[in-house]
Amino acid sequence: MTGASSGLRRATALDLARAGADVTLLARSEVDLRRVAGEAEALGRRALVCPVLGGQCGRHGRRQGGHRSPRAAGQPGG
């Protein structure tokens, strides 16, 4: 769940944990992610914390030849 450290996405991640799902949490704030992970773990679920820097995933994808939007690939309609 991206943006899982606060707001609606935090609530959604915890709802998924309550429903029995293990969750992967991504956001910029590792401290806040660990707090949410602790709440999920208190519900008996596993939580993987993945703090990310803004734009990090996009740069990684291009450098490694990963998926790109049509616009990023120079094609119309992206």
Helices and strands as residue ranges (DSSP letters): H 7-18, E 23-27, H 30-42, E 47-51, H 56-63
